[in-house]
Every structure is written in C-alpha cells, then in structure tokens.
Amino acid sequence: MRLFLALVLLSSACFASENPYLSRVNGYLALNGRDPGASGRSGAVKVLYKKDGTLMKFEWNEKALGLPRPSDSDLPDEATALAAIEAFKVAKEAAKVAKEAAEQAAKQVAKPASIRRKENKLVKFLIAEGALTPTNTVVTVEKLEAMFDSWDLLPEPQTDAKSAKYERLMRPIRLRGIADTDIAFHPEVEKP
C-alpha cells in the first residue's frame, strides 16, 4: 500500500483550503494579524497531511511568527476561520489601496507650483475634450486612448491641431519625468 503525502505550504492560493485543518491554521494566523500567505511562503508554517486529509505533521516557527504554536483547541472552527481569512484579505487590500493613495498624494504635493499650474491647464483641456469630467479628473490610459480615437474621426487638420495642443501642454510636464497618467488637478494653485 502506498502512502500519499502532500506538503502544503500556506500560500495566498490556499488561504481558504479544501483541507479544513489548513483553513483553521490560516484562520488562526489571520485572527492574530499574520498574513497566512506570507507565513507559508516564508516557511514559517508547514502542514503535512495524507491524501485523505488526515494531518500527518504540523511545523510552526514561533520565532518567525511571533506567536506560540496553537493547539487544536486554539484553532478557530472552519466557519470562523474562513470569515477571518476573508476579513484579512479585505483589510490587506484596503491597506494597499490606502498606501498607494498616500504615495500618489505625496507625489502630487512634491510637484513645483509651476508644474501643478501646467497640469491644471492640461486637465482643463482634457475636460474640454471630453476625456475627463469636472468631478472625475483621474487620467487613465483608457481615457486618453478614447480621446485620441475620437480625434482620429475628425478631419486631419483638426486632429493635428488637437494633438499639437496636447503635446504642447504635456511637453513641460514630461520634461520633469511625469507620465501622462500622473497628471492631477491642483485646486490649491488656482487663482481665485
């Protein structure tokens, strides 16, 4: 008789595992503020079980995790574990989005006032061209592509004039190493 063993390292792909024990371990990590995926990838947690799902071996690196090894009674039930894993994923994604927003805001504030005024002129041009709206001034590749595609439907002299104006407004901004999609409207530099 052959014994099939599977070594499962906890990873983001197996946060919510088919193996209830593994899900409970992931839930315990999530409830204690540890990233189950990162814990598995680092090798801090290893679960070894048979093909039928029976636990064979459970390794836990207390030093790396900063948590004592849980006993079976410390592990949450499967429903609680799955809820904790989902809540951890949502919180992790929210933290990532907040960090990116803070970094973007810091980049915008660090721009010289002269560049922010030039960006305002460009944003006003993009609003006039229909690529942006006064309430949504986030520049994306898709919005720029749609605007350029709409220009291609115009007679060539109009297309050339609009393209030239866009390039003229964008040139001093690009010289500062700022990408087309890093443009923002800066109300603080607008004259009253």
C-alpha positions in Angstrom: 0.0 0.0 0.0 1.4 3.4 -1.0 1.0 6.3 1.4 0.4 9.6 -0.4 1.7 12.6 1.4 1.2 16.2 0.4 3.3 19.0 1.8 1.3 22.2 1.7 3.0 25.5 2.3 0.4 28.0 3.2 0.2 30.5 0.4 -2.2 33.1 -0.9 -3.6 30.4 -3.2 -4.6 28.2 -0.3 -5.9 30.8 2.1 -9.3 29.0 2.0 -8.1 25.5 1.5 -10.1 22.3 0.7 -8.4 20.9 3.8 -10.4 22.1 6.9 -7.3 21.9 9.2 -5.3 24.1 6.8 -8.2 26.6 6.7 -8.3 26.6 10.5 -4.5 27.3 10.7 -4.8 30.1 8.1 -7.8 31.5 10.1 -5.7 31.4 13.3 -2.9 33.4 11.6 -5.4 35.9 10.2 -7.1 36.3 13.6 -3.7 37.1 15.1 -2.8 39.7 12.4 -0.4 37.5 10.4 -0.6 37.1 6.7 -1.3 33.4 6.0 0.2 33.6 2.5 3.4 35.3 3.6 3.7 32.9 6.6 3.6 29.9 4.2 5.9 31.4 1.6 8.5 32.1 4.3 8.3 28.6 5.5 7.2 29.7 9.0 4.2 27.3 8.8 4.2 23.9 7.1 1.3 21.4 7.2 1.8 17.8 6.0 -1.2 15.6 5.5 -2.3 12.4 3.8 -4.3 12.4 0.6 -7.5 11.8 2.6 -6.8 15.0 4.5 -5.6 13.4 7.7 -3.0 15.6 9.4 0.5 14.0 9.5 2.8 16.8 10.6 2.4 20.4 11.5 5.5 22.7 11.8 5.3 26.1 13.4 8.2 28.6 13.7 7.3 30.6 16.8 10.3 32.9 16.4 9.5 33.9 12.8 5.7 34.3 13.5 5.9 35.8 17.0 3.1 33.6 18.0 3.1 30.4 20.1 2.2 27.2 18.4 -1.5 26.7 18.6 -3.1 23.6 20.0 -6.1 22.2 18.2 -8.3 23.9 20.7 -6.7 27.3 19.9 -7.6 27.0 16.2 -11.0 28.6 15.2 -13.7 26.4 13.8 -13.8 26.3 10.0 -16.6 28.9 9.5 -14.8 31.4 11.8 -11.5 30.7 10.1 -13.0 31.4 6.6 -14.6 34.6 7.8 -11.3 35.7 9.4 -9.3 34.9 6.2 -11.8 36.9 4.1 -11.6 39.8 6.5 -7.8 39.7 6.5 -7.8 39.8 2.6 -10.2 42.8 2.6 -8.1 44.6 5.2 -4.9 43.9 3.3 -6.3 45.2 0.1 -7.7 48.3 1.8 -4.3 48.9 3.3 -2.6 48.5 -0.1 -5.1 51.0 -1.7 -4.6 53.5 1.1 -0.8 53.2 0.8 -0.9 53.8 -2.9 -3.2 56.8 -2.4 -0.9 58.3 0.2 2.1 57.8 -2.1 0.2 59.4 -5.0 -0.8 62.3 -2.8 2.8 62.8 -1.7 4.0 62.8 -5.3 1.4 65.4 -6.2 2.3 67.7 -3.3 6.0 67.4 -4.1 5.5 68.9 -7.6 6.6 72.5 -8.0 3.7 75.0 -8.2 4.6 75.9 -11.8 4.2 72.3 -12.9 0.9 72.0 -10.9 -0.4 75.1 -12.8 0.6 73.5 -16.1 -1.1 70.3 -15.1 -4.3 72.3 -14.3 -4.2 73.7 -17.9 -3.8 70.2 -19.3 -6.7 68.9 -17.1 -8.9 71.7 -18.3 -8.1 70.9 -21.9 -8.9 67.2 -21.2 -12.2 68.2 -19.7 -13.0 70.4 -22.7 -12.1 67.4 -25.0 -14.5 65.1 -23.0 -11.7 62.8 -21.8 -12.3 63.9 -18.2 -15.2 65.4 -16.3 -15.1 68.2 -13.7 -15.9 65.7 -11.0 -13.6 62.9 -12.2 -10.2 64.3 -13.1 -8.3 61.0 -12.8 -6.3 60.5 -16.0 -6.1 56.9 -17.2 -4.6 55.3 -20.3 -8.1 54.2 -21.4 -9.5 57.7 -21.2 -6.5 59.1 -23.2 -6.9 56.3 -25.8 -10.6 57.1 -26.2 -9.9 60.7 -26.7 -7.2 60.0 -29.3 -9.5 57.6 -31.0 -12.3 60.3 -31.2 -9.8 62.7 -32.7 -9.0 60.2 -35.4 -12.6 60.6 -36.6 -12.1 64.3 -37.2 -10.8 65.9 -40.3 -7.0 65.7 -40.4 -6.3 69.5 -39.7 -8.5 69.3 -36.6 -6.8 66.1 -35.4 -3.4 67.7 -36.0 -4.3 70.8 -34.1 -5.7 68.9 -31.1 -2.7 66.6 -31.0 -0.3 69.6 -31.2 -2.1 71.4 -28.4 -2.0 68.2 -26.2 1.7 67.7 -26.9 2.5 71.5 -26.2 0.7 71.3 -22.9 2.3 68.0 -22.0 5.9 68.7 -23.0 7.0 70.7 -19.9 5.3 68.1 -17.7 7.1 65.2 -19.4 10.4 67.1 -19.1 10.0 66.7 -15.3 9.7 62.9 -15.8 5.9 63.0 -15.1 3.9 60.4 -17.0 0.6 61.3 -18.8 -1.3 59.3 -16.2 0.4 61.0 -13.2 -1.5 64.3 -14.0 -3.8 65.7 -11.5 -5.9 68.8 -10.9 -4.5 71.0 -8.2 -7.1 73.5 -6.9 -4.7 75.0 -4.4 -2.7 76.7 -7.2 -5.8 78.1 -9.0 -6.2 81.9 -8.8 -9.5 82.9 -7.1 
